């Protein structure tokens, strides 16, 4: 379950606001499933008291119940229905003077890929792994994850800020990791970021994570493949370029002279001459831990009269 607002999660929070119901969930996770009689005996409460707790947990989807015939009548079996709850309370950007957009992982406009590599939708692999030709397959527009050892993917960022406005800041967030054969939590990779062919700087990914399953990774996904990444925030403003608040270069937004007419091309690359050629994995909203595509916020302000 993916909760994106406190209001949406209110019934879940109420259900979890009871020591007895928390204990019921703990018991069911330990025992797979149990009957109402077994649960009541374990908790040392009456069946009537247990019923109200079970109804509360069932109504918000935390557990499921089923009837089973055994001996002298039907027994109601209880089991955990959800094993993952992701609470994402990201603060919404002030919409004033900010254009917000997102780009699906498979919507790149150009690429150059070296194996190991592959891409997949939330339903299935697209083509065959380690065959770069499939990065040009029509189905790649449905991709929600992609990975490669060396090369790049480049995206056209939609620019629909109002007329006669200039771009004052661009922020980009994406879930990223390295790309190792299988997975390896210690697998450094130098990932480079470009805007309109200008290198903004580099970030070293520490690994290709597979120690635990991604919260959103589909059930059909292979357990020994890329599971999740790290959510990185790239900011280009008038002071320079930053990742997660740490400056990675002196490249400023003003050096691009961007306005409402400008095209914007974002490239993510692992270069031939990188110190650590450990690949790149990009996670979309159906994989990993964060439930998002590549998010872009474009801040803008009035263009100078002399430029009009």
C-alpha positions in Angstrom: 0.0 0.0 0.0 1.3 3.4 -1.0 0.0 6.3 1.2 0.7 9.8 -0.2 -1.3 11.9 2.3 -2.2 11.8 5.9 -5.9 12.0 5.0 -5.7 8.9 2.8 -3.9 7.0 5.5 -6.2 7.9 8.3 -8.0 4.6 8.6 -4.7 2.7 8.5 -3.3 4.9 11.3 -6.4 4.4 13.4 -6.2 0.6 12.9 -2.6 0.6 14.0 -3.3 2.8 17.0 -4.0 -0.2 19.3 -1.6 -2.4 21.2 -4.0 -5.3 20.7 -4.2 -4.9 16.9 -0.4 -4.5 16.6 -0.1 -7.8 18.6 -2.6 -9.5 16.3 -0.5 -8.5 13.2 2.7 -9.7 14.9 1.2 -13.0 15.7 -0.2 -13.5 12.2 3.1 -12.6 10.6 4.8 -15.2 12.8 2.2 -18.0 12.0 1.1 -17.2 8.5 -2.6 -17.7 9.5 -4.6 -18.6 12.6 -8.2 -19.2 13.5 -10.2 -16.7 15.6 -10.3 -19.2 18.5 -6.5 -19.6 18.4 -6.0 -15.8 18.3 -8.4 -15.2 21.1 -6.7 -17.8 23.3 -3.2 -16.4 22.4 -4.3 -12.9 23.3 -6.3 -14.0 26.4 -9.4 -12.1 25.2 -12.9 -13.1 24.4 -14.0 -14.0 20.8 -16.4 -11.0 20.9 -13.6 -8.6 21.8 -11.4 -10.1 19.1 -14.1 -9.8 16.4 -14.2 -6.0 16.7 -10.4 -5.8 16.3 -10.4 -8.2 13.3 -13.2 -6.1 11.6 -11.1 -3.0 12.0 -8.0 -4.5 10.5 -9.9 -6.2 7.7 -11.8 -3.0 6.7 -8.6 -1.1 5.9 -7.0 -4.1 4.1 -4.3 -5.0 6.7 -5.6 -8.6 7.1 -8.0 -10.9 5.2 -10.3 -13.6 6.6 -11.6 -16.9 5.1 -13.9 -19.7 6.3 -12.6 -23.2 6.6 -14.7 -26.3 7.4 -13.2 -28.4 10.2 -14.9 -30.9 12.5 -18.0 -29.3 14.1 -18.5 -26.3 11.8 -16.8 -23.5 10.1 -13.7 -21.8 11.5 -12.7 -18.2 10.4 -9.0 -18.1 9.4 -7.1 -14.8 9.6 -3.9 -13.9 7.7 -1.9 -10.7 6.9 -3.0 -9.2 3.6 -0.4 -6.4 3.3 3.3 -6.9 4.1 4.4 -3.4 2.9 3.1 0.1 3.6 4.9 3.0 2.0 4.2 6.4 3.5 5.3 9.2 1.2 4.6 12.6 2.6 6.7 14.7 0.2 6.0 18.4 0.6 4.3 19.7 -2.5 6.1 22.5 -4.3 4.5 26.0 -4.2 2.8 26.1 -7.6 3.5 29.9 -7.9 6.2 30.4 -10.6 7.1 26.6 -10.8 6.3 24.3 -13.7 6.1 20.7 -12.5 6.4 17.7 -14.8 7.7 14.1 -14.8 9.3 11.8 -17.4 8.8 8.1 -17.6 12.0 6.1 -17.5 11.5 4.7 -21.0 10.8 8.1 -22.7 14.4 8.9 -23.5 15.0 10.6 -26.9 18.5 9.2 -27.5 20.8 6.5 -26.0 24.0 4.7 -26.4 24.1 1.5 -24.4 26.7 -1.1 -23.4 25.8 -4.4 -21.7 25.1 -5.6 -19.1 21.8 -3.9 -19.9 18.1 -4.3 -20.1 14.7 -2.7 -19.5 11.3 -3.8 -18.3 7.8 -2.5 -17.8 5.9 -3.3 -14.6 4.5 -6.4 -16.3 7.5 -8.0 -18.1 10.9 -7.7 -19.6 11.2 -5.8 -22.8 13.0 -8.0 -25.3 16.1 -9.8 -24.1 18.6 -8.7 -21.5 22.1 -7.7 -22.5 21.0 -6.8 -26.1 21.2 -3.0 -26.6 19.0 -3.2 -29.7 15.9 -3.4 -27.5 16.6 0.1 -26.2 15.1 1.1 -29.5 12.2 -1.2 -29.4 8.7 0.5 -29.6 7.8 -1.1 -26.2 10.6 0.8 -24.5 8.1 3.7 -23.9 6.5 1.4 -21.3 9.7 0.8 -19.4 9.6 1.5 -15.7 13.2 0.4 -15.1 16.4 0.4 -17.2 20.0 -0.5 -16.6 23.3 -0.5 -18.4 27.0 -0.7 -17.7 28.3 2.1 -19.8 26.8 4.8 -22.1 24.0 7.2 -21.7 20.3 7.9 -21.9 19.0 11.4 -22.8 15.6 12.9 -22.1 13.8 15.9 -23.5 12.4 17.9 -20.6 9.0 19.5 -21.4 9.3 23.3 -21.1 5.8 24.8 -20.8 6.6 27.8 -18.6 4.5 30.9 -19.5 5.6 33.2 -22.3 8.2 35.9 -21.6 9.6 34.1 -18.6 13.1 32.9 -17.9 14.2 29.8 -16.1 15.8 30.6 -12.7 16.2 27.1 -11.3 15.7 23.4 -12.3 15.4 20.6 -9.8 15.4 17.0 -10.9 14.8 13.9 -8.7 15.2 10.3 -9.6 15.8 6.9 -7.9 19.2 5.7 -9.1 21.8 3.0 -8.4 24.8 1.3 -10.0 24.5 -1.8 -12.3 26.4 -4.9 -11.3 26.0 -8.4 -12.7 23.2 -9.6 -10.4 23.5 -7.2 -7.5 26.3 -5.9 -5.3 25.7 -3.4 -2.5 29.4 -2.3 -2.8 29.7 -1.5 -6.5 30.7 2.1 -7.0 29.8 3.9 -10.2 30.5 7.5 -11.4 27.3 8.8 -12.9 27.5 12.1 -14.9 24.7 14.5 -15.4 24.4 16.8 -18.5 22.1 19.6 -19.4 22.1 20.6 -23.1 25.5 18.9 -23.6 27.1 20.8 -20.6 28.4 18.5 -17.8 26.8 19.5 -14.6 28.9 17.2 -12.5 29.2 13.7 -11.2 27.8 11.6 -8.4 29.3 8.3 -7.2 26.6 5.6 -6.6 27.8 3.3 -3.9 26.2 0.1 -5.2 23.5 -1.9 -7.0 21.2 -2.8 -4.1 19.7 -6.3 -3.7 19.9 -7.0 0.0 16.1 -6.6 0.4 13.3 -6.5 -2.0 12.2 -3.0 -3.3 9.0 -1.8 -1.6 7.3 -1.3 -5.0 9.2 -3.9 -7.1 6.7 -6.2 -8.8 6.3 -9.7 -7.5 7.4 -11.3 -10.8 10.8 -9.5 -10.7 13.8 -11.7 -10.1 15.1 -11.7 -6.5 18.8 -11.5 -7.5 18.3 -8.4 -9.7 18.3 -4.7 -9.0 15.8 -4.1 -6.2 16.0 -0.4 -5.3 18.1 2.7 -5.6 18.7 6.0 -3.8 16.5 9.0 -4.3 18.8 11.8 -5.6 17.9 15.5 -5.9 19.8 17.5 -8.5 19.5 21.3 -8.4 20.9 23.8 -10.9 20.5 27.4 -9.6 22.3 30.7 -9.6 24.9 29.5 -7.1 25.9 26.3 -8.9 24.9 22.7 -9.3 24.1 20.6 -6.2 23.1 17.0 -5.4 21.2 16.6 -2.1 22.4 20.0 -1.1 26.2 19.4 -1.7 27.7 21.4 -4.5 29.2 19.2 -7.3 30.1 22.0 -9.8 30.2 25.8 -10.4 27.8 25.4 -13.4 24.9 27.9 -12.8 21.5 28.2 -14.4 22.3 31.7 -15.7 25.1 30.3 -17.8 22.5 28.5 -20.0 20.4 31.7 -20.6 17.2 29.6 -20.6 13.7 30.9 -21.2 10.2 29.9 -22.4 11.6 29.1 -25.8 14.5 26.9 -24.7 14.8 23.2 -25.3 16.0 21.2 -22.4 18.0 17.9 -22.7 18.9 15.9 -19.6 21.6 13.2 -20.1 22.6 10.6 -17.5 25.8 8.8 -18.4 28.5 6.5 -17.3 31.6 7.7 -19.2 34.3 5.6 -20.9 36.9 7.5 -18.8 35.1 7.3 -15.5 37.2 6.2 -12.5 34.4 3.7 -11.5 32.6 2.3 -14.5 29.9 0.6 -12.4 26.8 1.2 -14.5 23.5 2.9 -14.0 20.0 1.8 -13.0 17.0 4.2 -13.2 13.9 3.2 -11.3 10.4 4.3 -12.3 7.3 4.5 -10.2 6.6 0.7 -10.3 10.0 -0.3 -9.1 12.3 0.4 -6.1 11.2 2.3 -3.0 9.9 5.7 -4.0 7.0 5.4 -6.4 8.0 8.1 -8.9 9.2 8.7 -12.4 11.9 11.3 -13.1 10.5 14.4 -11.5 11.3 17.9 -12.8 10.5 21.3 -11.3 11.3 24.4 -13.4 11.3 27.7 -11.5 10.8 30.9 -13.6 10.6 34.6 -13.3 9.9 37.6 -15.7 12.3 37.9 -18.6 14.4 41.0 -18.9 12.9 43.6 -21.2 16.1 43.9 -23.2 15.8 40.2 -24.1 12.2 40.3 -25.4 
